[in-house]
Amino acid sequence: MALDALLVLEDGTAFECRTFAGSGEVAAEVCFNTAMTGYQEAITDPSYKGQMLAMTYPLIGNYGTNAEDVESRAVQVSAFLVKEYQEFPSNFRSSQSLGEYLEDAGVMGVEGLDTRALTRHLRIRGAMKGVLSTQDLDPASLQAKAQASPGLVGIDLVKEVTCQSAYRWIDGKIEREVELSGEIDPNALWTGGQGDYRVVCLDCGIKYNILRRLEERGNKLLVVPAKTPAEAIVACQPDGIFLSNGPGDPSAVTYVVDTVKDLMGRSPIFGICLGHQMIGQALGGKTFKLKFGHRGANQPVMDLATEKVEITSQNHGFCVDSETIDDPQVVMTHLNLNDRTLEGLTHKQVPMFCVQYHPEAAPGPHDADYLFDRFQEMMRSKQPLA
């Protein structure tokens, strides 16, 4: 097939490609994921909001898509970039090809793009904004559009992916929406579902597999919008509070940081990815943008307490600067062995901990699944880990 699309980065580097789904023009930050499988989970991960995603594995689409492997209600990537698209999937679980899936979502998918060259360029030069177009094939024009696009720095994307109203997650699905305005009746709120502990999940772009992992351990789950005030969360009488992953610049989501500050010490708290960054900022730390981010299913992380190394699934472009947290009660628990960046924190006096990576995986290894058990123990004892 003829090349009919062009990707141009803000530095002018251009990549020819052809569409296998959708058409039009989109501007977004361009990033890459090194996982060999799990493309459907990746494209439905809300943490990719505002980004075009390239897969480093060359053959994508060979097992199709299905209704069970989604991580949110919609496709979240701005566009999907692959080397070679497999038009005819072969898998007993497949209900739709990847191209049809993206077409239905109105998201552009392109193939024939030199993803190896793109990945190498981003690793050397750092993350960049880009424009992908089937309408304008002039490199200079697209470069100017990329440079003028907003990017991710300073942008709050949580407001675009958080749920619009609170809901109960029961038996692996969104069961019913609930009203949190006015006087809250905890007994009525938590009816339905099985579990010993009540967990309120602050949705900054939560992945469904996090909810699955929490429910599997015997928790009743209430998912609430990111702007839910601390007073409303406390009124729900939770046994634990979970802070989710999400997209964009963590320093732009100041309202969640303020909520975390108000919640500290009231109930045990567990944060993942953006939730980790919210806790880090609530403890006085600052965040910074990584050169090209951590995205894949093979990031080595050391648990500093046990000195065991976990192979982890990750998806983030920002990080908490450990040197900006000067509270002696805060303990670094996990360290990325590739670039020595902070991957986990806990507090000596407050029952609260967080990790930068994704213990629920989807896709990826389950080395860090024990962290959900750690949260269960914290809710049981109501004592800090350190």
C-alpha positions as CSV (number, residue, x, y, z in Angstrom):
1,M,0.0,0.0,0.0
2,A,1.1,3.5,-0.7
3,L,2.4,5.8,2.1
4,D,-0.4,8.3,2.9
5,A,0.6,9.7,6.3
6,L,3.4,11.7,7.8
7,L,4.7,12.0,11.4
8,V,6.9,15.1,12.1
9,L,8.5,15.8,15.4
10,E,9.1,19.3,16.8
11,D,12.8,19.1,15.8
12,G,11.8,18.5,12.1
13,T,12.5,14.7,12.0
14,A,9.9,13.1,9.7
15,F,8.6,9.6,9.4
16,E,6.6,8.4,6.5
17,C,3.8,5.8,7.2
18,R,0.4,4.6,6.0
19,T,-2.9,4.3,7.8
20,F,-4.6,1.1,8.8
21,A,-7.3,2.9,10.9
22,G,-8.7,6.4,10.8
23,S,-7.4,9.6,9.1
24,G,-7.0,13.3,9.8
25,E,-4.5,15.1,11.9
26,V,-3.4,14.9,15.6
27,A,-0.8,16.7,17.7
28,A,0.5,15.0,20.9
29,E,3.7,14.0,22.7
30,V,5.3,11.0,21.0
31,C,6.4,8.1,23.3
32,F,7.3,4.4,23.0
33,N,6.5,1.2,24.9
34,T,8.9,-1.7,24.9
35,A,6.4,-4.5,25.9
36,M,6.0,-7.3,23.4
37,T,2.3,-7.9,24.1
38,G,-0.6,-6.1,25.7
39,Y,-1.2,-3.5,23.0
40,Q,-5.0,-3.4,23.8
41,E,-4.3,-2.8,27.5
42,A,-1.8,-0.1,26.5
43,I,-4.0,1.9,24.2
44,T,-6.9,1.9,26.7
45,D,-4.7,3.0,29.6
46,P,-5.8,6.5,30.7
47,S,-2.2,7.4,31.5
48,Y,-1.5,7.6,27.7
49,K,-4.0,10.5,27.3
50,G,-2.4,13.3,25.3
51,Q,0.2,10.9,23.7
52,M,0.9,9.1,20.5
53,L,2.1,5.6,21.3
54,A,4.7,3.7,19.3
55,M,5.3,0.0,20.1
56,T,8.9,-1.1,19.7
57,Y,7.8,-4.7,19.1
58,P,7.5,-4.9,15.2
59,L,4.4,-7.0,14.7
60,I,1.2,-5.7,16.2
61,G,-2.4,-6.8,15.9
62,N,-1.8,-10.5,15.5
63,Y,-4.1,-11.5,18.3
64,G,-6.8,-8.9,17.7
65,T,-8.9,-7.3,20.4
66,N,-11.6,-8.4,22.8
67,A,-14.1,-7.0,25.3
68,E,-12.3,-8.3,28.4
69,D,-8.7,-6.8,28.1
70,V,-9.7,-3.1,28.2
71,E,-8.3,-0.9,31.0
72,S,-10.8,1.9,30.7
73,R,-14.1,2.8,29.0
74,A,-12.3,4.1,25.8
75,V,-9.2,4.1,23.7
76,Q,-7.0,6.8,25.3
77,V,-4.0,7.2,23.0
78,S,-4.1,10.1,20.5
79,A,-2.7,7.8,17.8
80,F,-1.1,4.4,17.5
81,L,2.2,3.9,15.7
82,V,3.5,0.4,14.6
83,K,6.0,-1.1,12.3
84,E,3.9,-3.8,10.8
85,Y,0.1,-4.2,11.4
86,Q,-1.4,-7.7,11.1
87,E,-4.8,-7.3,9.4
88,F,-6.0,-10.8,10.0
89,P,-5.8,-11.8,13.7
90,S,-5.6,-15.3,14.9
91,N,-6.7,-15.9,18.5
92,F,-9.7,-17.7,20.0
93,R,-10.5,-14.7,22.2
94,S,-10.4,-12.2,19.4
95,S,-13.7,-10.5,18.5
96,Q,-12.4,-7.6,16.4
97,S,-9.2,-6.7,14.6
98,L,-7.1,-3.9,16.0
99,G,-7.8,-1.8,12.9
100,E,-11.5,-2.1,13.3
101,Y,-11.2,-1.4,17.1
102,L,-9.3,1.9,16.5
103,E,-11.6,2.8,13.6
104,D,-14.7,2.5,15.8
105,A,-12.9,4.7,18.4
106,G,-12.0,7.3,15.9
107,V,-8.3,7.0,16.6
108,M,-5.7,6.9,13.9
109,G,-3.5,3.9,13.5
110,V,-0.5,3.9,11.2
111,E,2.0,1.2,10.1
112,G,5.1,1.2,7.9
113,L,6.7,3.6,10.3
114,D,10.4,3.0,11.3
115,T,9.7,2.5,15.0
116,R,13.3,1.5,15.7
117,A,14.6,4.8,14.3
118,L,11.9,6.7,16.1
119,T,12.7,5.0,19.4
120,R,16.4,5.6,19.0
121,H,15.8,9.2,18.2
122,L,13.6,9.8,21.3
123,R,16.1,8.0,23.5
124,I,18.9,10.2,22.3
125,R,17.1,13.6,22.0
126,G,14.3,13.1,24.6
127,A,10.5,13.1,24.5
128,M,9.1,15.4,21.8
129,K,5.8,16.7,20.6
130,G,4.7,15.7,17.1
131,V,2.0,15.9,14.5
132,L,0.6,13.0,12.6
133,S,-1.4,13.8,9.5
134,T,-3.0,12.4,6.4
135,Q,-4.2,15.9,5.4
136,D,-1.0,17.9,5.4
137,L,2.1,16.2,4.1
138,D,4.4,19.2,4.2
139,P,7.2,18.6,6.8
140,A,7.8,22.2,7.5
141,S,4.1,22.9,8.1
142,L,3.8,19.9,10.4
143,Q,6.9,20.9,12.4
144,A,5.5,24.3,13.0
145,K,2.2,22.8,14.2
146,A,4.2,20.4,16.5
147,Q,6.2,23.3,18.0
148,A,3.0,25.2,18.6
149,S,1.1,22.3,20.3
150,P,0.7,22.4,24.1
151,G,2.5,19.2,25.0
152,L,2.3,17.8,28.5
153,V,4.2,20.1,30.8
154,G,2.0,22.1,33.0
155,I,-1.2,20.5,31.6
156,D,-3.9,18.8,33.8
157,L,-5.1,15.8,31.8
158,V,-6.7,14.1,34.9
159,K,-9.8,16.2,34.4
160,E,-10.2,14.6,30.9
161,V,-10.1,11.0,32.1
162,T,-11.5,10.9,35.6
163,C,-15.1,9.6,36.1
164,Q,-17.8,12.2,36.0
165,S,-19.7,10.6,39.0
166,A,-18.8,8.1,41.7
167,Y,-19.6,4.4,41.1
168,R,-19.4,1.0,42.8
169,W,-17.2,-1.6,41.2
170,I,-18.8,-5.0,41.9
171,D,-17.9,-8.4,40.4
172,G,-15.4,-7.0,38.0
173,K,-17.5,-4.2,36.4
174,I,-19.0,-0.8,37.0
175,E,-22.2,-1.8,38.8
176,R,-24.0,1.4,39.7
177,E,-23.4,5.1,40.0
178,V,-23.8,6.7,43.4
179,E,-24.5,10.3,44.6
180,L,-22.0,11.8,47.0
181,S,-23.5,15.3,47.4
182,G,-25.4,16.1,50.5
183,E,-25.5,13.8,53.5
184,I,-23.8,10.5,52.9
185,D,-25.3,7.3,54.3
186,P,-22.3,4.9,54.5
187,N,-24.5,1.8,55.1
188,A,-26.5,2.4,51.9
189,L,-23.4,3.4,50.0
190,W,-21.6,0.1,50.6
191,T,-24.5,-2.3,50.0
192,G,-23.7,-5.0,47.4
193,G,-20.5,-6.9,46.7
194,Q,-18.4,-9.1,48.9
195,G,-15.5,-7.9,51.1
196,D,-14.2,-7.2,54.5
197,Y,-12.7,-3.7,53.8
198,R,-14.1,-0.6,52.2
199,V,-11.8,1.1,49.8
200,V,-12.4,4.5,48.2
201,C,-10.4,4.8,45.0
202,L,-9.6,8.4,43.8
203,D,-9.9,8.2,40.0
204,C,-7.2,10.1,38.3
205,G,-7.4,7.7,35.3
206,I,-7.6,4.4,37.1
207,K,-6.8,1.1,35.2
208,Y,-9.5,-1.6,35.5
209,N,-6.9,-4.2,36.5
210,I,-6.1,-2.2,39.6
211,L,-9.8,-2.5,40.6
212,R,-9.7,-6.2,39.8
213,R,-6.7,-6.8,42.0
214,L,-8.2,-4.9,44.9
215,E,-11.6,-6.7,44.6
216,E,-9.9,-10.1,44.4
217,R,-8.4,-9.5,47.8
218,G,-11.8,-9.0,49.5
219,N,-12.4,-5.3,49.2
220,K,-15.6,-3.4,48.5
221,L,-14.7,-0.6,46.1
222,L,-16.1,2.9,45.5
223,V,-14.5,4.9,42.7
224,V,-14.8,8.7,43.0
225,P,-13.9,11.6,40.7
226,A,-10.5,13.2,41.1
227,K,-12.0,16.5,42.5
228,T,-13.9,14.8,45.3
229,P,-13.1,16.7,48.5
230,A,-11.4,15.0,51.4
231,E,-14.5,15.6,53.6
232,A,-16.7,13.6,51.3
233,I,-14.2,10.7,51.1
234,V,-14.0,10.6,54.9
235,A,-17.8,10.7,55.2
236,C,-17.9,7.4,53.2
237,Q,-16.1,5.8,56.2
238,P,-13.5,3.9,54.2
239,D,-11.0,1.4,55.7
240,G,-8.5,2.4,53.1
241,I,-7.9,5.0,50.3
242,F,-6.3,4.2,47.0
243,L,-4.8,6.9,44.7
244,S,-4.7,5.9,41.1
245,N,-2.5,6.3,38.1
246,G,-3.2,9.0,35.5
247,P,-1.9,11.2,32.7
248,G,-0.2,14.5,32.3
249,D,2.0,16.7,34.5
250,P,1.6,15.8,38.2
251,S,2.5,19.3,39.3
252,A,-0.6,20.6,37.5
253,V,-3.0,18.5,39.6
254,T,-2.7,20.6,42.7
255,Y,-6.3,19.9,43.8
256,V,-5.5,16.2,44.3
257,V,-2.3,17.0,46.2
258,D,-4.4,19.2,48.6
259,T,-6.9,16.3,49.0
260,V,-4.0,13.9,49.9
261,K,-2.7,16.3,52.5
262,D,-6.2,16.4,54.1
263,L,-6.5,12.6,54.0
264,M,-3.1,11.8,55.5
265,G,-3.5,10.0,58.8
266,R,-7.3,9.5,58.5
267,S,-7.2,6.1,56.7
268,P,-4.4,3.9,55.3
269,I,-3.4,5.2,51.8
270,F,-1.9,3.3,48.8
271,G,-0.8,5.1,45.7
272,I,0.3,3.9,42.3
273,C,2.1,5.9,39.5
274,L,0.4,9.4,39.5
275,G,-0.9,8.4,43.0
276,H,2.8,8.1,44.0
277,Q,3.5,11.5,42.6
278,M,0.6,13.0,44.5
279,I,1.9,11.6,47.7
280,G,5.4,12.7,46.9
281,Q,4.2,16.3,46.4
282,A,1.9,16.1,49.5
283,L,5.1,15.3,51.5
284,G,6.9,18.3,50.2
285,G,8.6,16.9,47.1
286,K,8.7,18.2,43.6
287,T,8.4,16.4,40.3
288,F,10.4,16.6,37.1
289,K,10.0,15.3,33.5
290,L,12.1,12.3,32.6
291,K,14.1,12.4,29.4
292,F,11.9,9.8,27.6
293,G,9.9,8.1,30.3
294,H,9.6,4.6,31.5
295,R,7.1,2.6,29.4
296,G,7.2,-1.1,29.1
297,A,7.0,-4.4,31.0
298,N,10.7,-5.0,31.8
299,Q,11.9,-2.2,34.2
300,P,14.1,-3.5,37.0
301,V,13.2,-2.1,40.4
302,M,14.9,-3.0,43.7
303,D,12.9,-3.3,47.0
304,L,15.4,-1.6,49.3
305,A,14.2,-3.4,52.4
306,T,14.7,-6.9,51.0
307,E,17.2,-6.1,48.2
308,K,15.0,-8.2,45.9
309,V,14.7,-7.1,42.3
310,E,11.3,-7.0,40.6
311,I,10.8,-6.8,36.9
312,T,8.0,-4.3,36.6
313,S,5.4,-2.8,34.3
314,Q,5.7,1.0,34.0
315,N,4.1,3.9,32.2
316,H,5.1,7.4,33.3
317,G,7.0,10.4,31.9
318,F,7.4,12.3,35.2
319,C,9.1,11.4,38.5
320,V,9.3,12.6,42.1
321,D,12.7,14.1,42.9
322,S,13.7,12.2,46.1
323,E,16.2,15.0,47.0
324,T,13.4,17.5,47.4
325,I,11.8,15.6,50.2
326,D,13.6,16.5,53.5
327,D,11.1,15.0,56.0
328,P,13.1,12.4,58.0
329,Q,9.9,10.4,58.5
330,V,9.7,9.6,54.8
331,V,11.6,6.5,53.6
332,M,12.5,5.6,50.1
333,T,11.4,2.0,49.6
334,H,12.1,1.2,45.9
335,L,14.7,2.3,43.3
336,N,14.8,2.0,39.5
337,L,18.0,0.1,38.6
338,N,18.2,1.6,35.1
339,D,18.5,5.3,36.0
340,R,18.4,5.3,39.8
341,T,15.2,7.2,40.0
342,L,12.7,7.0,42.9
343,E,10.2,4.2,42.6
344,G,8.6,4.0,46.1
345,L,8.0,5.8,49.4
346,T,6.5,5.1,52.8
347,H,6.1,7.1,56.0
348,K,7.3,6.1,59.4
349,Q,4.4,7.5,61.4
350,V,1.5,7.6,58.9
351,P,0.0,4.4,57.4
352,M,0.7,5.3,53.8
353,F,2.9,4.0,50.9
354,C,3.2,4.3,47.2
355,V,5.1,3.1,44.1
356,Q,5.8,4.7,40.8
357,Y,5.3,1.5,38.8
358,H,2.3,-0.8,38.1
359,P,2.0,-3.9,40.4
360,E,-1.3,-4.8,38.7
361,A,0.6,-5.1,35.4
362,A,-1.8,-5.6,32.4
363,P,0.4,-6.1,30.6
364,G,3.5,-7.3,32.3
365,P,5.0,-9.5,35.1
366,H,3.4,-10.0,38.5
367,D,6.5,-9.7,40.5
368,A,5.1,-6.7,42.4
369,D,1.6,-8.1,43.1
370,Y,2.5,-8.5,46.8
371,L,2.0,-4.8,47.2
372,F,-1.7,-5.3,47.2
373,D,-1.3,-7.7,50.1
374,R,0.8,-5.1,51.8
375,F,-2.1,-2.7,51.5
376,Q,-4.5,-5.3,53.0
377,E,-2.2,-5.7,56.0
378,M,-2.0,-2.0,56.4
379,M,-5.8,-1.7,56.5
380,R,-6.0,-4.6,59.0
381,S,-3.3,-3.2,61.4
382,K,-3.8,0.6,60.6
383,Q,-0.1,0.9,61.2
384,P,2.7,2.3,59.0
385,L,5.0,-0.1,57.2
386,A,8.3,1.5,58.2
